[in-house]
Amino acid sequence: MARKPNTTRNGNSFSMETRRTVWNKADTVIGRDSSVIRKDRCGAFIRWSSYGVTDKNGDGWEIDHIKPVAKNGGDELNNLQPLQWQNNRKKGDDYPANNYCMISAK
């Protein structure tokens, strides 16, 4: 069975501590509360409370393995980043990944 998106190497949910640490890697937005809204590396808005939410063109986000699990990437914090969910899905198992930014702020 394939591992679900937004899960650890073993298919488990990420801990709250890991979510918070990865969230803090996202870019802050001037004039916005950084505990609520940030931007991923593509410039897409992500909302803390929308973790795991997959509404089209929304601000849901997932934890991405920079080097994918399928390419032997691990769950170490230096291999995890926050991505808007559509950007994460487009990136998929590409490594190194390019041209995966589907969604960005207007």
ZIQUIRA-V415965 format. One record per run of one state. SS is the DSSP state (H for helix, E for strand, C for the rest). FROM is the first residue (numbers start at 1). LEN is the number of residues. If there is no record, write none. Layout:
ss->SS from->FROM len->LEN
ss->SS from->FROM len->LEN
This chain:
ss->C from->1 len->15
ss->H from->16 len->8
ss->C from->24 len->3
ss->E from->27 len->1
ss->C from->28 len->9
ss->E from->37 len->3
ss->C from->40 len->5
ss->E from->45 len->3
ss->H from->48 len->3
ss->E from->51 len->1
ss->C from->52 len->9
ss->E from->61 len->5
ss->C from->66 len->3
ss->H from->69 len->3
ss->C from->72 len->5
ss->H from->77 len->3
ss->E from->80 len->5
ss->H from->85 len->7
ss->C from->92 len->15
